[in-house]
């Protein structure tokens, strides 16, 4: 074992919408986790890998921690909380504010029992004056027993190098778990499904997006290798939602498809022919078999 090389697992936690996925994408330099300004964007634990000559960090981006409202919510909470004691470092992402709300207090309760070093990351410092950042750091300094507090802007990439150095400080010396060119353990199909779901979240109105899942029905490369055909289905909970997702004369579905295709082509580095369908599965978020079918499995 290289006595100088460090490696370990880092869980990224926080309530919904504090910028967990944006930060992870920024740290590894590539878009793997989908981002939107709606809650429940990240539903599964996404594993990504940062490698440098000093060490390797395996990030686990978890769903936002908040109280569960249905079986999908329970699943997401279990995924998020189960990582806290399995990792080498916990990154708790908060916003640059002096107000600690009910969501943050709930997380503080969960963190009281955690033995792992906790680094508080005060995100979105590009949105506030410097004095407010110091006030936020002071507020969180007394909230729980933390190893470090690091202010960053995930969106602008400000101070993210310092964050990497701080994480490395707390990692054990160990082997390189993945090749240097590995960025994620997510199967390609899953990332494609997530890119489609991201566009549905971004284009649709407030109520519908929570109740959707995306299933890749087929993904085939054409013999000449110049194009990949992808058929995917957007699952929603109500007939009225289906109408909204398709839109007048199919305009909304076309818009989701066009935006998603752009992201998928960048990911796969090839032209894509994307066909989308919409199906209704009532109350799928409260149905165990459907949750499993759509990839939400307890592991």
C-alpha positions, 0 to 999 in steps of 0.5 A: 500500500502506498503510504502517501496515497489516500482513499475513502468514501464521502457521503454528501447529505443535506435537505433538498435543494441545497446544491448537493448534486451541483457540488458533486458534479463540480467536484468531479468535473462532469455531470452525473447527478441531475439538478433542478430547483425541485425537491426529490431530484436525487432518488437513489444513492449515486456513486461518483469518483474523484481521482488525483495523484494525492488520492481518490474520493468516492462520493455518495450523493444521497437523496435530500433528508427530510421526513417521509410522506410516502413509501418512496419518501421512506425509501429515500430517507433510508438510503440517505441515513444508512450511509452516515456510519459507513463512510469515512467523511460526511459532507453536510451541505447547508446554505449561507444563512443564519436561520436554522429551520426544522429541516436542518434541525432534523438533520442535526438530530441524525448527526448527533449519533454519527461517529464519522468526521463531519465537514459542514459545507456552507454553499451558495456563498455567491448569493450573499455578502461576505459578512453574511457568510461569516455569520452563517459559519458562526451559526453552524459552528455551535449547532453540532460537533463538526470537524471543519466548516468550509464555505463554497459556491458549487455553482461558480466553483469557488473554494472547491479545491480547498474543500477537496484538500480538507476532505483528503485530510480526514481520509485514511491511507489506502488503495485506489479503488477505481481506475483513474478514468472511472467517474461513476458506477452508475449504469449508462441506462440509469444516467440516461433515464435520469437526464430525461427525468431532469428535463421533465422536472425542469419543464413541468409545473410544480405538482406533476414532477414528483410523481414521475419515474422514467424507464428505458425500454430499449437502447440500441446502437445502429450497426454503423455506430453513428446513432443510438436509438433510445425508447423511454417511458415517463411514468406518472400517477394520474391521467390528468398528469399524462395530459400535462406531460404530453401537452397541447398537440404533444408540445411539452413531450417534444420539449422534454425530449429535445432538451434531454436528447442534447444532454444524452448526446453529450454524455454518450458522445454520439447522435441519439434518436430519442422516442418518449411515451407516457404511461399512468401507474396510479400511486406507484410511489406507494407500491412496493413492486412498482418502486422495485421495477423502477429501480428503487431497491433496498440494497 
